[in-house]
Amino acid sequence: MSIKQMVKVWEHEFSHPEQSVMLALADHAHDDGTSIRPSYKRVAWKTGYTYRNVRRIISKLKESGVLVLDKPATNKDPAIYSFDWAK
């Protein structure tokens, strides 16, 4: 859990659903904003959103550039993301 990354989420303007998902992701991040690897199901559980909504929100965050896909998911492992706060 990275409090530093959670503070950065609060400092940026996100819609409520995006903010909820970003906070859930920041809860799994290292202090430098890397190695974010919760499953969509875990994020859905933390936020109260459906699996489908979480996928849609994460896709939107990736398009904006603030969330970067470092390694795609495999059958055994979830995707690995990092934050790019310069966007």
Summary of the structure (lengths in Angstrom):
residues: 87
radius of gyration: 11.6
end to end distance: 22.2
largest distance: 34.9
contacts: 237
relative contact order: 0.19
helix: 48%
strand: 11%
